[in-house]
Each structure stands twice: as C-alpha cells, then as structure tokens.
Amino acid sequence: MSLLELKCFDYILVERPRIGSRRVSAHYVLGIDGEELGYTLIHRYPERISKVEAFAKLVSMIPAINYGLFTPEIRFDFPLDPRDLKFFRDMMEVTARDIFVNRIIRRTGFVREEYIPRDVTPEMAEPMAELLPESVEEEPIDFEPEYNKCAVMLSGGKESLLTYGMMKEVGCEVYPFFYNESGGHWRVAIPAYRWFERNEPGTRRVWSNADRLYTFMERNMRILQNVGKPRAEVYPIRLFFFAGYSFAFLPLIHKYGIGNLLFGNEYDDPRGLSYEYGGIPHYYATYDQSWDFERYMTRWFAERGLGIRQWSAVRPVTGLIVERVLYNHYPELFRFQRSCHSVHREGEDYVPCGKCFKCNGILTFLLANGIDPTLINYKPEHVEGLAKRIKGGKIRLDRDELEHSLYLIKRRNFDFQLDGKPHWHVEMLHFDGRNSGFDAIPEEFREKVYRLLEPYTKGYVYLKGGRWVRLSRRAAVNGLTGEKNAFL
C-alpha cells in the first residue's frame, strides 16, 4: 500500500479566525475531487476575553493536526508565528504515527479493510501534508504568569475532580475550567459543572462545536465506515484534542494571569510495553495525556513567551488510589464523578451506563476499595455482571492494577467469580523515567501533594531495572536515586 491510498482530501484550508468580545470562529474548507465543503468551528465564552489573535489561531488549528496522514496540503489563510508552526508540525508528526498504529493497523472497525496495509514500514506513518501558512512571522504575546494560580481542566472524571480538591487544599488559587465540545463528553461533566457553578466563583465554561467539526471531517473520509456509530468507545480517527481544550481557555488564562495548567493524568505502568510497532514509535493513542506531552507543552509555553506550566497532580498514582482518595478525602466531589463512555439522562440526573470499558474499571476500583457503587448511580445489576465482562476482556487497566484490584475484592469476601493477585506497588506513589518523573510536579507543590496522598498509599516506589524498589519520601521529593539512603 502506498501512502497516497490514505488520501481523503486534496487539501484542508483553515481560514483566518474572527474574534469577537465573547466568540472566536474559523471556517474549515475541505477540498475533495474538485469540490469544496465547509464547516465553521466556533468557541463561545461566558465573558469578555483577551483579544489575542495568536490564541484564536492556535485553538482554530488544533483539529487539523489529526489529518496530516490524509491530505497533501494543510493551508492556513493567515500568517503563523514560527513557534506555532513548529508546534503544529511536531504534533502532526507524533499524532500521525499514533493514528496509523492505533486506529489503522490495530483494527477498530472504522477504517475499511482495503485501506489497512498488510506489510508496514515506518514511512507509512509519516504525514503527507505540507503546511502552507500565508506567511511566517513572529507574533509576540505579552504575559506575566502567576504561579499561585491553577487552571484545572474539569471533565467530571475522578482524576480531574481529585486534582481540583488537592490543588485547592494545598493553597493554589484554583480556576475550574469546563469545556463543552458539543459531544457526549459534556453529559459526563454536567453533574460536576452544576455544583461548581454554584459553589466555586472561578468556574468557567467554554462552549464549542469542535466535536461536530471532527464528525464532519470524518464523515467525508472515504477510507472510513460507521462514523457516528452509537456507543462506540473510541473515536474513528481523532487522537489529538486535549490541547484543543487547553487552548480554548488561553484567553481566560491570559486574562486572569494563570501560571499552571493541570489535567488529571494518572499513572500508567510502562513495563511490558514496547511503544513501537514495526519500527514506528507511538504512545498507544494517549500522547496528549503523557508526561512527554506535558514536558513538551511546558517548554513550548516558555518559548512562546507565556511561561505556563502544564502538569498533572495525580501522575504518580493509579486509578485505584485516585478513587480511594476522592471517596475518603473529598466525599462531596466524589458524588459528581461520571467516568463513562455513554452517560445518559435519567430524570434530572446524568448516570453511567454501567457496562462500558470505563465503567468496568470504575466498578472494579470501587469494589476493591469497599465503596458502594450505588453512591454514584451504578445499579446492582452492573455489579452482578462485572466479573463476566472482565472475563470477556471488557476492561482496560494495567495488568498489575487489575490483578491487585481483584485480589482486594476477594479479600473483602465478595462473592466474586474472578481471582486476583497482589501487587502492592499499585497502592504506592510511582516514579520512573518515562511516565512519572520526580520533577513532574512543580517543586513548590510537590511535597504538599505527596503528604496529602500518603495516608491513602503505602509508600513510594521507583522503577529500577524493571523492578519496583521502595523509595524514601525525601528521595522522591528531591529526585535522589543515587544516594546511599534513597532506597528503603
């Protein structure tokens, strides 16, 4: 198969954004076989925003990053700062590799079989798109970040709710930011948003039709099928969209001088994963949730003159621990979590489906921690069928995390049909060179966050030679693995 067989568009054109006092819009044009199709991407704000054109360009560009594999040209009908152009190119390249491996080669049911190559070469995963801005010229931005302020991207999931609770407790001035992209994810966020809107003055919501734009793009890709398929648990093509969330809030981050941007990215065990397929490096479809991405963004924000730090306060801990801390330490926030692919409305509330991959993981964590799943709207039948769904492979957890959770469930005398196996590191704070570095949390918050997590964990571990080795708190805080007393 040649690269050109993946071609779906003759070009993608992003027109110059229009900026209003509370609105940013940019028209997308798809060139297909001599015809043009258009769709306007819109972002609406709850208040007057900083009219920085560079921000409007950045948020308008994000969707196009996902389609570098499928068009020979991506045109921008406006000048681009060289740093913004480099950001786009870097993100397009890593996203193309992730899409090729995790959406094309690893069949998801969306890419037609005739477009899936039998033999794979690294060149196939390189984007074909040439980037064509109107011109390249520097566009400086004036900004002085305040590092005692934190923007937390709230999704309604357990990680983002815990992040908000912890950052508020450790003394940060927290701004809960909700992004309504006009897709199913908004139903996940509604219960939490209702509470935050009433109780937290810093809460802000941005509305966008970004999800509809993605669907428009993908419905016009000849290599795809089943686009818009109900209850699908993966997207057909798009993989890079978390930066779309954060960039949507840049006008508000700029307005309020916020220096920290936090997502709820928990720990992923790198053992047993090659992060390569057929010579193609990839991130198992989660690059924009990785520590590599956080480091890239922090560097890029610095180079761009913004100085914003992007990071995760829950990066060292597993989902099992996130659920434990949220339930025990922030019970009011716990009630609003909805981690589900198919949240639906029942009466005045929005409730989880109880059977998808995400729900199965949450139910497993709840039972392992001795938490009643009905507290967050799961039903007894969801618990009763959990073992069968896990046995059928309807769960996505690291092996050790799943086995240890099942072990804890058995210890609680549940009449559960699956046996587990203890892996005590799952209940510790994790550090390694790939997914959780010692400096992943800024120094002024680091020890405060660790002390908050300590009562719910069993210590600190460091991945050394493929084995988990116990670590002292001092070593974890300061990144000291070479000292005599670093390891316990």
C-alpha positions, 0 to 999 in steps of 0.5 A: 500500500502506498501512502497516497491510498490514505488520501481523503482530501486534496487539501484542508484550508483553515481560514483566518479566525474572527474574534469577537468580545465573547466568540472566536470562529474559523471556517474549515474548507475541505477540498475533495475531487474538485469540490469544496465543503465547509464547516465553521468551528466556533468557541463561545465564552461566558465573558469578555476575553483577551483579544489575542489573535495568536490564541484564536489561531492556535485553538482554530488549528488544533483539529487539523493536526489529526489529518496530516496522514490524509491530505497533501496540503494543510493551508492556513489563510493567515500568517503563523508565528514560527513557534506555532508552526513548529508546534503544529508540525511536531504534533502532526508528526507524533499524532500521525504515527499514533493514528496509523498504529492505533486506529489503522493497523490495530483494527477498530472497525472504522477504517475499511479493510482495503485501506489497512496495509498488510506489510508496514514500514515506518514511512507509512506513518509519516504525514503527507501534508505540507503546511502552507501558512500565508506567511511566517512571522513572529507574533509576540504575546505579552504575559506575566504568569502567576504561579499561585494560580491553577487552571484545572481542566474539569471533565467530571472524571475522578482524576480531574475532580481529585486534582481540583480538591488537592490543588485547592487544599494545598493553597493554589488559587484554583480556576475550574475550567469546563469545556463543552465540545458539543459531544457526549463528553459534556453529559459526563461533566454536567453533574460536576459543572452544576455544583461548581457553578454554584459553589466555586466563583472561578468556574468557567465554561467554554462552549464549542462545536469542535466535536461536530467539526471532527464528525464532519471531517470524518464523515467525508473520509472515504477510507472510513465506515460507521462514523457516528456509530452509537456507543462506540468507545473510541473515536474513528480517527481523532487522537489529538484534542486535549490541547484543543481544550487547553487552548480554548481557555488561553484567553481566560488564562491570559486574562486572569494571569494563570501560571499552571495548567493541570489535567488529571493524568494518572499513572500508567505502568510502562513495563511490558510495553514496547511503544513501537510497532514495526519500527514506528514509535507511538504512545498507544493513542494517549500522547496528549495525556503523557508526561512527554506531552506535558514536558513538551507543552511546558517548554513550548509555553516558555518559548512562546513567551507565556511561561505556563506550566502544564502538569498533572497532580495525580501522575504518580498514582493509579486509578485505584488510589485516585478513587480511594482518595476522592471517596475518603478525602473529598466525599462531596466531589466524589458524588459528581464523578461520571467516568463513562463512555455513554452517560445518559439522562435519567430524570434530572440526573446524568448516570453511567451506563454501567457496562462500558470499558470505563465503567468496568474499571470504575466498578472494579476500583470501587469494589476493591476499595469497599465503596458502594457503587450505588453512591454514584448511580451504578445499579446492582445489576452492573455489579452482578455482571462485572466479573463476566465482562472482565472475563470477556476482556471488557476492561482496560487497566494495567495488568498489575492494577487489575490483578491487585484490584481483584485480589482486594475484592476477594479479600473483602469476601465478595462473592466474586467469580474472578481471582486476583493477585497482589501487587502492592506497588499499585497502592504506592506513589510511582516514579520512573523515567518515562511516565512519572518523573520526580520533577513532574510536579512543580517543586513548590507543590510537590511535597504538599501533594505527596503528604496529602496522598500518603495516608491513602498509599503505602509508600513510594516506589521507583522503577529500577531495572524493571523492578519496583524498589521502595523509595524514601519520601525525601528521595522522591521529593528531591529526585535522589536515586543515587544516594546511599539512603534513597532506597528503603 
